[in-house]
Amino acid sequence: MIIYQNKERYEVQTKFTYGWENVWRDENGNLEYFKTKKQAMKNLKDNVDDWNNDPNTTEKYSYDDYRVIYTNKNNNTWIVFKTFN
């Protein structure tokens, strides 16, 4: 997993009934941030595809439930990217 601690960064957000939130965490419990949009999109795609291709999965993830945003550490959002649709 890639954690990028600089001021500007990309993050993957998950859609909830109350709105969007970054809940992606690394093995140490820290929120994940990415240096580039390409890294964030690849991580999102790999996660969704791995889950959906698991033979034990009973429910599928949808790309519509995720997005990548460009933000800073003060949670100011500048650009929201539609994911894969």
N, C-alpha and C positions, 0 to 999 in steps of 0.2 A: 504494500500500500504506500501511496505517496502522500506525505504531509508537507505542505508548503506554508511556512510561517511568515512569509513576507506580507506586506500591507495589502497589496492587490492579489486576488486569487480567484480561482473558479471552485464552485462547489456543486455537488449533486444534491438536489432537494427532492423529497418525497411528498406527494399530495396526501393531505388528511382532510377530514371534514371541516376543520377549522382553518385550513390554508396550507401553505407550503412550509417545510422545515427541513434543515439539514440534520439527519439522524444517522448518517453514515459514520461509523467509528472504526478505528483500527484495532489491532489486537491488544493495545494498551488502554483502550477506552477513550482515546482522543478523537475529536471530530476530524474528518478527513477533508483536506483542501488540496487543490491541484494547481500546478504552475501554468498549465496551458488548457485551453478548451479541448484540444485533442486528447489529452490524458484523461480528463474528466469524462468525456464521451466514451472513450474506450473502456474505462472502468465501469461505467453504467451499462454499456452493451454487454460486456463480459459477465457482469453479475446477473442481469436479466436472462441472458442466453444460457448460462450455467444452470440457473434455477429451472428454467423451462425445459431444458434437455435432460434433467435428472429423471430417471425412470420411476423414482419414488414420489415425484411431485404430483399432488392431487389437484392443486390450483395453480394457474399460470399467472406470472407477472405480466403487466402491460406497460409498454413504454410511455403510455399516456399518463401514468402515475408518477412520472419522474421528469425533472428538467435540470438543466445546467444553467447556473447564473454566474456572472462576473461581479464580484463584490470586494469589499475591503473588510478589515478586521473590526470595524465599527458597524458592520452589517448594513452599510449603504449599498443598495443594489443599483448597478448601472445598466446592465444588459441582461435580459432573460432570453435564453435560447430555447426554441422549440426543439425537442429531441429528435426523433427519427421519423416523424410522420409529416 
